[in-house]
Amino acid sequence: MQVNNYKFLIPVSPDSVNTVIQYGKREGDIVALKKKWEHIAMTFIDEAIDEGTLPERFNGRISIFFALYFSVKRNRDGDNYTAMCKGILDAFVVKHLVKDDNSKFVDDDGRRLRVDQERPRVEVFIKEKIEDGSLVGVGDESYPDGDLVPINYDL
């Protein structure tokens, strides 16, 4: 079995779904947030392909893990970033990196929320498993758990 590892960087501060549903705004604004991130991701996907840090197409089943870095330290609810992550996955489909983002082709290994006051960003870690379609996931040693420093709220 062959596993290829990729890291995809979007140097933009993550957006919470709360930014569009606060103050009685319409539910449809969540779609706008997803589309915003789809367009942001497509720009950086093109750059990553040109630089050779992403392939033009994945040849096997992939597993995706999101590391979200914020400039401000505060309590956050991880599922508020689902629309943003969905937009990024949709960009992978639009750019033909994957055939579809359903569970036949993509395993979502979740997200971790961290603080980097100097460089808020979204890092997308992708594992591509070639040869068979079995799961490849976060339990494997090549995800960046060592790089992800837990938020200390006592500071």
C-alpha positions as CSV (number, residue, x, y, z in Angstrom):
1,M,0.0,0.0,0.0
2,Q,1.2,3.5,-0.9
3,V,0.2,6.6,1.1
4,N,1.0,10.1,-0.2
5,N,0.9,13.0,2.2
6,Y,0.1,16.6,1.1
7,K,-0.2,19.9,3.0
8,F,-2.3,22.6,1.5
9,L,-2.2,26.2,3.0
10,I,-4.8,28.9,2.8
11,P,-3.3,32.0,4.4
12,V,-6.7,33.4,5.4
13,S,-8.3,33.6,8.8
14,P,-11.1,31.0,9.3
15,D,-14.8,32.1,9.2
16,S,-17.4,30.8,11.7
17,V,-20.9,30.1,10.6
18,N,-21.9,32.4,13.5
19,T,-20.7,35.4,11.4
20,V,-23.7,34.8,9.0
21,I,-26.4,33.6,11.4
22,Q,-26.1,36.2,14.1
23,Y,-28.6,39.0,14.4
24,G,-31.4,37.2,12.7
25,K,-29.8,36.9,9.3
26,R,-31.3,34.4,6.8
27,E,-30.2,30.8,6.8
28,G,-29.2,31.2,3.1
29,D,-26.2,33.2,4.1
30,I,-24.5,29.9,5.2
31,V,-24.5,29.0,1.5
32,A,-22.7,32.3,0.8
33,L,-20.1,31.5,3.4
34,K,-19.5,28.0,1.8
35,K,-19.3,29.6,-1.7
36,K,-16.8,32.3,-0.4
37,W,-14.5,29.5,0.9
38,E,-14.9,27.5,-2.3
39,H,-13.6,30.5,-4.3
40,I,-10.8,31.2,-1.8
41,A,-9.7,27.6,-1.9
42,M,-9.8,27.4,-5.8
43,T,-7.3,30.3,-6.0
44,F,-4.9,28.6,-3.6
45,I,-5.4,25.2,-5.2
46,D,-4.2,26.6,-8.5
47,E,-1.1,28.0,-6.8
48,A,-0.4,24.7,-5.0
49,I,-0.7,22.8,-8.3
50,D,1.6,25.2,-10.1
51,E,4.1,24.9,-7.2
52,G,3.8,21.1,-7.2
53,T,2.6,20.9,-3.6
54,L,-0.7,19.4,-4.8
55,P,-1.3,16.9,-7.7
56,E,-3.6,17.8,-10.5
57,R,-5.7,14.9,-9.5
58,F,-5.7,12.4,-6.6
59,N,-5.5,8.8,-7.8
60,G,-6.8,7.1,-4.6
61,R,-9.1,7.6,-1.7
62,I,-8.2,10.6,0.3
63,S,-8.5,11.6,4.0
64,I,-8.7,15.3,4.9
65,F,-7.9,17.0,8.2
66,F,-8.2,20.7,8.8
67,A,-6.1,22.7,11.2
68,L,-7.6,26.1,11.7
69,Y,-5.4,28.9,13.2
70,F,-7.0,32.0,14.7
71,S,-5.4,35.3,15.6
72,V,-7.5,35.7,18.7
73,K,-7.6,33.3,21.6
74,R,-11.1,32.4,22.8
75,N,-13.4,29.5,23.2
76,R,-14.7,28.2,19.8
77,D,-17.2,25.6,18.8
78,G,-15.5,23.4,16.1
79,D,-18.7,22.5,14.2
80,N,-19.2,26.2,13.4
81,Y,-16.5,25.8,10.7
82,T,-18.3,23.0,8.8
83,A,-19.6,25.4,6.0
84,M,-16.1,26.7,5.5
85,C,-14.6,23.3,5.3
86,K,-17.4,22.1,3.0
87,G,-16.5,25.0,0.7
88,I,-12.9,23.9,0.6
89,L,-13.9,20.3,-0.2
90,D,-16.2,21.5,-3.0
91,A,-13.3,23.4,-4.5
92,F,-11.4,20.1,-4.7
93,V,-14.3,18.7,-6.7
94,V,-14.7,21.7,-9.0
95,K,-10.9,21.6,-9.7
96,H,-11.2,17.9,-10.4
97,L,-8.7,16.8,-7.7
98,V,-11.3,14.3,-6.6
99,K,-14.3,12.9,-8.4
100,D,-16.7,13.7,-5.6
101,D,-16.5,14.6,-1.9
102,N,-18.8,11.9,-0.7
103,S,-17.6,9.1,1.6
104,K,-16.7,6.8,-1.4
105,F,-13.8,9.1,-2.2
106,V,-13.1,11.3,0.9
107,D,-12.8,10.6,4.6
108,D,-13.3,13.7,6.7
109,D,-11.0,13.4,9.7
110,G,-12.3,16.6,11.3
111,R,-10.6,19.7,12.4
112,R,-8.5,21.2,15.2
113,L,-8.7,24.8,16.3
114,R,-5.6,26.6,17.4
115,V,-4.2,30.1,17.9
116,D,-1.4,31.8,16.0
117,Q,-1.6,35.5,16.6
118,E,1.0,36.2,13.9
119,R,-0.4,34.0,11.1
120,P,-4.1,33.0,11.1
121,R,-4.7,30.4,8.4
122,V,-6.2,27.2,7.4
123,E,-4.0,24.2,6.8
124,V,-5.4,21.2,5.0
125,F,-3.6,17.9,5.5
126,I,-4.4,15.3,2.9
127,K,-3.6,11.6,2.8
128,E,-4.0,9.8,-0.5
129,K,-4.1,6.0,-0.2
130,I,-3.3,4.2,-3.4
131,E,-4.1,0.5,-4.2
132,D,-7.2,-0.1,-2.2
133,G,-10.1,2.0,-0.9
134,S,-9.8,1.2,2.7
135,L,-9.8,4.0,5.3
136,V,-6.8,6.1,6.0
137,G,-7.2,8.4,9.0
138,V,-6.1,10.6,11.7
139,G,-4.7,7.8,13.8
140,D,-1.8,7.5,11.3
141,E,1.5,9.0,12.4
142,S,1.8,11.6,9.6
143,Y,-0.8,14.0,10.7
144,P,0.6,17.1,12.5
145,D,-0.5,16.4,16.0
146,G,3.0,17.3,17.2
147,D,2.7,20.7,15.4
148,L,-0.7,21.5,16.8
149,V,-0.2,23.2,20.2
150,P,-3.3,23.1,22.4
151,I,-4.9,26.4,23.3
152,N,-4.1,27.5,26.9
153,Y,-7.1,29.6,28.1
154,D,-5.4,30.3,31.4
155,L,-2.9,32.8,29.9
